[in-house]
Amino acid sequence: MQQIFNFLIRNKNNILFLFLFAVSLFLTIQNHSFQKSRFISSANVVTGGVYSWANNLNAYLHLDEYNERLLEENNKLRNIISNINDSISVEKQLDSTSFQGDYMFRTARVINNNFAKVDNYLTLNRGEKSGIEPEYGVITSQGIVGIVDRVNDHYSRVISILNSRSRINAQLKKTDHFGSLIWNGKDPNVVQLIDVPRQAPLQKGDTIITGGRSLIFPQGLPIGKITDFKLDQTQSYYTIDVKLFNDMTNIGYVYVIENLNKDEIKALEKDNNE
């Protein structure tokens, strides 16, 4: 302790100078719009670098887990290849995991992930120059993550499924009953499926998948399992708690999905509306 006091006494002039310099810099930025805008712009660059550095460290610490996910993904790819070979030999249709070539998948890395707020977002290290555009879906091998809403040249922002604005079409895997997937802002491991009619046969443990009734996600992507359900005030529709397959607090690498037929479908629907 005495050494600390001696150090402070020896360097009191330098410490005082640094303190006053920091105060003056703060007051200059706060009271001049030009300096403030330049500082914010510079801070954004620094923040992006900090995000990348922190994510690189986190990725290193979780290499084993990421390797396990890659092995799992390779196994799924082998199964798809096997299905393709089988379809050629016995002329049977592929299952929904092949998506019939209507979608393109691009890889990206998450460099920032929020999950403790009401409206959460992720930042990806890919943008327009990598072919990423708004309204592209984002998934992992475990399940869905969210939807791209903003992009620039090198980065993109994703509306997480843990966001009050998120509303994704989803359905029961064992039937065609569907509803809207939302989040009540409480548990980052549990989302809610609403507007499912009371006629739907529900059981705890049933699997929820994407419904395919939008231009963003193919049908059949995994979401989670039912943990609880109850009828709403009208006694006509269920509100269902769904435990996510994805651990939304630990997202490293993702796939960004492009619907190759989206523009054609939109044009057709626009003509129908007119």
N, C-alpha and C positions, 0 to 999 in steps of 0.2 A: 504493500500500500504506500509506503514511504517513497518507493521508487516512482510510483505514478505521480505523487504530488511533486516530486523533484522535476519530473519530465514536464508537467504543466507549468511549473514556475519558470523553467529554462526557456520554454517556447511560448510564453504568454503573449508576446508581441505578434508572433505568427498566427496563433490561434485567434487573437482579437481581429487581426487583419482579415482572415478567412471568414470569420463570422460577419463582419461589417460588409465585406464584399458580397456575401450571399444575400444579406438583407437588401443591399442596394440593387442587386440583380433582380431580386423578386419584385421590388417596388417598381423598377423600370418596366418589367414585363407586364405587370398588372395595370399600369397607367398609360401605356402606349400601345395602341391597337396593332401597329405595324410589327413592333418587336414581339408582341404577344402571338400574332399569327405565325411569325417566323419560328418562334419557340415551339408552338404546337406542331408545326410541320416537321421540325427537327425531332421533336419528341416522338412523333409517329414512326419515324425511321428508326429511332433508337428502340422503341417498344417492339417493332417487328423483329429487330435483331435479338432483343432479349427473349422474345417468345421462341425464336428459332434455337437460341442457345439452351434455354431451359428444356425445350422439347428434345433436343439432342441428348441432353443428360438423362432425361426421363426414359428415352428410347433405349439408351445403353443399359439402364438399370432394369429394364423389362425385356431384355433380349430373349430370355428363355420362354417367356409367355408368348412373345410374338412368333418365335420359332414354332411353338406348338400350334398356333393359329395357322401359320403357313403350311404346316404338315397337314392340318385338317382340310385346308383349302385345296391342297394338291390331291388329297384323297377324293374330295368331291369332284375335282376336274377329271380324275381317272374314271370315276363312276359315270360322268357325263360322256366321256369318250367311249366307254364300254356300251352305254345306251345307244350311242350313234352307230357303233359297229353292229349292235344287235338289230337296229332298225334297218340297216342296209341288208342284212342277211335274211331277216324274217318279215320285212316290210311292215313293221309296226311303228306307230307314231311315237315321237319323243314325248317324255313327260314335260311338265311346265318348267322344270329347272333349266331347259335349253332356251326357252323364250323364243324359239323359232327364228332366230336371227333378226328380230325386230328391235333389238337394243344393243347399244355399244357401251362397254365398260372401260373406264379409265381409272387408274390408281392415283391416290393422293395421300398426303400425310397431314394429320391434324397437328397444327402448331399452337392452337389455343382452344380450350374447351371450358365453357361455363356450365355449371349444373346446379348451383346453389341459389339462383335467382328465380323469379317468376317467368321472365323472358330470357331464355338462354340461347347462346349462339356458339358455333364452332368456326374456326378459321382454318382453311386448307392452304397448302403451299402450291396450289395450282390455280391458274386463272384463264383468261381469254386466250392467251398464247398456247395453252395446253388443250384448248377446245372446250373449256368449261363455260357454261352459260346459265343464267337464271332458270329456275324451274326444272333443274336436273335433280334426280333423286340421289341420296347418299346412303350407302349401306356398308355393313361389314359381313363377314362370313356368318356372324351370329344373328344378324337381323338389321332392321332399318335404323337410321340415325337421324335423318332430316331431309330438308330440301334447300338447295342453293337459292339465295335471294339477291345477292350482290356479287359482282366480280370486277376485278381490274386486270391489268396485264398479267400479274404473277400470283395473285391471291384471290380467294373467293370466301364469302361468308355464307354459313349454313344456318337456317332456322332449325334449331334442335327440336326433336319431338317433345322435349321438356321446355315448351314455350307456349304461352297462352294463345298465341296466334296460330299455332300448329293445328291442323285439322286434316286428317288423312283417312281415306277410305280403307276399311278393313272388314274382315268377315270371319265367321267360324270356319275352321278347316273342314269339319265333318258335314256341313250343310252350306247352302248359299245365302243364309241370313247375314246381312251386313249392316254396318253402321259407321259412325265417325269416331276416329281415335283422337282424343284430346288429353290434356294434362291439367290436373287440378292444382298444381304448384306445390304439392306436399312432398311425396316420396320420389326421389329420382329413379327408383327401381320399378315404380308402378305407374302406369297410365290408365286412362279410362276409355272404354268403348261405349258410346251412347247411341240412342235411337235404334236399338235392336228390338224388334217386336216381341211381345210376350209369348208368341207362338213358338219361338225358337227353343229347341231342346238344349238346355245348358247343364253342364256339370263342371265342378271344380277340376282343374287339370286339363280341360279342353284347350286345344291350340288355336291361337288367333294368327291369321295371315293377312297379307295385303289383298284387297278385293279386286284390283285390276280395273276399277271403274273410273280411273283418271288417266291422264296422259303422262304421269310421272313414274309410278312404280308398276312393274309387271305384277300379274296375279301370282300368288303363291309364295311370296317372300315371307320368311318367319318373322313374327313380332314378339310373341310371348304366350304365357299360359294363364288361364282364368284362375284367380285366387278367391274371388267373391263376386256376388251379383245381387241386385235388388231392383224391384220395380220403382219407377219414378212416381211422382205425385198423381199423375193421370192413370196409373196402374195399366198403362198400355205399352210402355217401352222399358227395357232393362238399362240400368247403368252397371257396367261390368268393370271390375278391377282386373287389370292384366299385368302380371309380373313379366318384365322385359327379359328376353334372352340376352340382349346386349347389356353389359355393364357400362352405363353411360358416363360413369366417373372415370373410366379407363379406356379411352378410344385412341388408338395409335394410327393405324393405316386403314384407309377406307376405299371403297369403289364408288365412282360417280357414274350414274346411269343416264344415258341419253336415249330417248325414244326416237328412233330413226323415222318413224311415220307421223310424228307429232304435227308437223306443218301441214301435211296432207289431210289429216283428220280435222284439224282446226279449220282449214279452208272449206271442207265439206260441211262442217257444222255451221260455219258462217253463212254459207249459201242456203242452208235449211232455215236458219233464223230469218233471213231476208225474204 
